[in-house]
Amino acid sequence: MFLGHYSVAFAARTERNKIPLWVLFVAVQLLDLLWAPFVFLGLEKVRIVLRITATSPLDLYYMPCTHSLIGALIWSALAAFVYKLMRGAKASSSAALIVALAVFSHWILDLIVHRPDLAIYDDTLKVGFGLLNYKGAEFAMEIALLVIGANPSSDPDHVLGSAAFVESYCRNHDALCRDCVCVGETKANPLLMENGDVIEPTRSS
Ligand SMILES: [Zn+2]
């Protein structure tokens, strides 16, 4: 699983929570980003075993810090804390929670695709549903997740996003902006106000 993780980042990003997309990209891959140096430092271990799964020869036989359930929960909480620290007043508690959930989503998606190499805690009670053993299914899931996550029409906030666009347009043009939140308006057909005059959108019948 690689691309699929990013679908969570696309889906979690809205105009309302204002979390930068790069933060969500880091969040959804944080466990893997930590895994590489942890392996390098010898804190976690991996070896090559040919045909251990249909799609990857990596035997991830020891990952207690980054990919155990308890480890993932701790990293998720830490990520929310660091996000709050970095963004200060700009970060709402719900945005910090979304960052934490984005980090934890990595473990949930790994649980679906990995063979049983994800420990519940430390190196014990390994779980994993093993979708990596089914080449076509794993690939289809990656693509489906990416399409769903990146599809703007699946996110109602994209309508509010267009309202934010109108607001900033009006601000940039020294214009008043009233009733900017127009449910049903789209970015291509917004209700604009310029210099106090309403520019009626051309409505297609
Ligand atoms: Zn992973």
Boltz pocket constraint, residues with backbone or C-beta under 6 A from the ligand:
constraints:
  - pocket:
      binder: B
      contacts: [[A, 31], [A, 32], [A, 67], [A, 106], [A, 110]]
      max_distance: 6.0
